[in-house]
Amino acid sequence: MHDANLEGAPGDPRALLKPIALGTIVAAVAFTAYLAFQTDRAGETSFWLLAGGPTIALALVSLGVAGRRSALWEELKPKSGDFSLGFFAACVLFAGAYAFVKIGLPSTSPRAMWLARIYLQTGDPNVLRAHPGALMAGLIVVAAAEEIVWRGVVTSILAEKIGSRFAWAASAGLYALAYVPTMWALKSPSAGLDPLLPIAGLFAGLGWGAMAKRSGRLPPAIVAHALFDWTVIVMFRLWGESL
């Protein structure tokens, strides 16, 4: 990933803008994720707005600041084969998630409530399936926004500080960190703090980050992200009734 923001020489006050931007992104997503996953927002429109809205806003601001001729915009240009690569990656990620759930979260274990709480937050699956077009459009927009912010902007900022070799992995770590507050929002009386979203953020973030680093672009990761979300929310849910 390439730099898409303001440059600042050492000692230049502008050099502080990128670390501040990094902290702002993590804090904003962490705060709104905690609010989104409060029990009283289960199945409510406010859940979806808080879960995806802030990241969409951050992505739009990033694209606006970067400018149409920036590397960030270049990384968004699609190429032949993006969908196939994204589809394959989504299948691999789903297989890993399915295995994790079957092995680590058996239905007889109190830990199964961790997954149940997350799904209950998304609302009635029949209601979601009644509006497939709107849901798919929303998932694509949010997936694109998350990839722009985390695999684009955040990775670029980290690459300047620690080098591009490890920036994609560090970005996945921050992506997971932003969802740590949901451990308390989703806390179960029987199973305790719910670590599933931070765990999912770390491993999915590593996968999408590796795709972005290898291709030098974001569309394959966007496709994989959107298809994975669609699969686990609508098609083959990891908890509850599937199609």
N, C-alpha and C positions, 0 to 999 in steps of 0.2 A: 504494500500500500504506500501511496505517496502523500506528501504533505499537501494540505489543502487550505491552510490558514495563514495568518499573518506571520511574517518572519521577524525575528528580533535577535540582534547581535548580543553577545554576552554583555551584561550590564545595562542593556536597553530595557526600559520598563515593559516594552511590548513582549519581551521574552517571558514575562510572568503570565501572559494571557492564556497560553496553552495549558500550563498546569492548573490554572484557575478553571479553564473550560473543562478539563478532565474531572476535577473535583465536583464541578457543578453537574455534569452529566451523571456521575455515579450517585450523588446525593439526591438529585431530582428523581431519578428512576427508583432509588431505594425508598424514598418517602412516599411517592405515589403508589408503588407496588404494595407497600404496607397498608395504605388506605384502601386500595382496590380489593385486597383479600380479607378485609374485615367481614365477619359473618353476616352482618346486616346488609351487605351488598351482594349476597349470593343471588344470582339470576337477574340482577338489576342492570339497567342500562349504565348506571354509574360505574359498575365494575368494568365494563368494556372501555368506557371513556378514560378511566384512570389507568387501566392496564396498558392501553395503547396510545392514548392521546398525547401524553407528554413526550414520548419518543418520536412521534410524528412531528410534533412542534420542533424538537431538537434537530431532527433531520432537515426540515425545511429551513431553519435558521442556518444550519451548516452549509447547505447548498447555496443559500443566498449570499452568505459571507464569502464562500469559496469563489463564486463567479463562474459563468458558463464556460470559460476556457481553462478551468482548473483541472488538475489531475483527478480530483474527486468525480467530476462529471465524466471524464474519460473512462473511469473505472466502471461507470454505469452502462456503457454502450454494450448492447447484446451482440453475441456472435453465434454462428451456427454451432450446434452441439451443446449449448448451455442447458437446454431443457433436459436432454438425455443425461447429462452429467448430474444435474440437480435431482432428477428422478432416481437415479441409481443411489446417490448419497442419501436421499430421504428413505429409501428402502433399507439401507444398511443401518441408518440411525433408528428406524422403527424396530428393526430386528433386535438391536441392542437394548432398546427400551423395553420391548416385550420380554426379553430374557431376564432383564433386571427385575421387572415386576413379578414374573413367575417364580424366580428364585428368591428374591429378597423381600417380597411383599405378599406372601401367601395369604389367601382369603381368611384362613383361620388365625392369623396373627393380628394383634392390635395395630401393627404397623400398616395394615391395609387401610386404616382410617386416614393415613396421610394422603394417599391417593384419592380416596373418596372425597375428602374435604376440597381438594383442588377441583375435582369434577363438579361437585355440588356448586362451586362458585360460578361456573360457567352457565348454569341454569338448566332447564328442561331440554334434553337433547331433541325431543320432538318439535319444540318451538324453533330450535336452531335449524333443524332440517327442513322446516317449513319455509325458510328464507335462504336457500342455498346460494343464490346469486349475491345477495348482500353480504352474507357471511364470508364467501370466498373472496369477494372484493376487499372486505375489511382485513382478512388475514393476509392478503397479498400486500396491501398498503403497510400494515404493521410490520410484516416481515422485511419489506424493502427498507422501511425506516430504521429498524433495528440493525440491519446490515450496514446501512450508510453510517449510522452513529458508531456502532461497536467495531465492525470490521473495516470501516473506512476511517472516520475521524479519530476515534480512540486509538486504533492501531497506528495511525500516522503519527500522532503525538508521542506515543510510547516509542516508536521507532527512532525518533530524534533523541530520546533520552537513554535508551538501552540498546539500540540497534535493531535492525529489521529481523535479525535471526530469531529473536525471542519475543518480539513485540506482539505477534499474533497470539502466542500462548498467554502472555501477560494480560492481553485484552480479554481473553476468556476468563481469566481469574477475576478481573474487575467486573465482568458481566455477571459472574456468579455472586460476587460480593454484593452487587446491587440488589440481589434477591434474598440476602440473608435476613432482612427484617420480616419477610413473609414467614419465617420459621415461627415467629411469635403470633403473627396474625392468624396462622393456620393451626396453631397449637391444639392438640387433641388431649382431652382429659385422660384417655386410656393409653395413648402412645407418646405423649409429650410433644416437644418441639418438632415441627415438620420440616425436615431438611431437603425435601424432594426438589423444590424449585432451584435452590442453589446448586444441588448436584446436577440437575438437568441442564442448568445454565453453563456449568463448567464443561461437561462433556459435549453438549451440543455446540457450545462456543468454540471448543477446540476443533470440532469437525468443520464447522463453517469457516473458522479462521484459517484452517489448513487449506480449504478449497480456495479461499480468497488469495492466500499467499501464493499458492501454486499457479493459479491462473492469472494473478495480477489484476483481477476484476471482481466485481460483486454479483453480477447476474446469476452465476451458477449457485452461489450460496443463497441468494434470494429465492430461487426456485426450490431448492432443497428445504429451506426454512418454511416456506408457505405450504409445500406439499406435506411436510411432516406435521405441521399444525393441523391441516385439514384432515389428515389421516387419524390422528389421535383424538381430535375433537368430534369428528363427524363419522368417519367410515369405520374404523376399527379401534374403538375406544378401549383403553387399558383398564377401565373400571366401568361397570354397568353394562347396559345393553348396547350392542353394536348393530349396524345394518345387517 
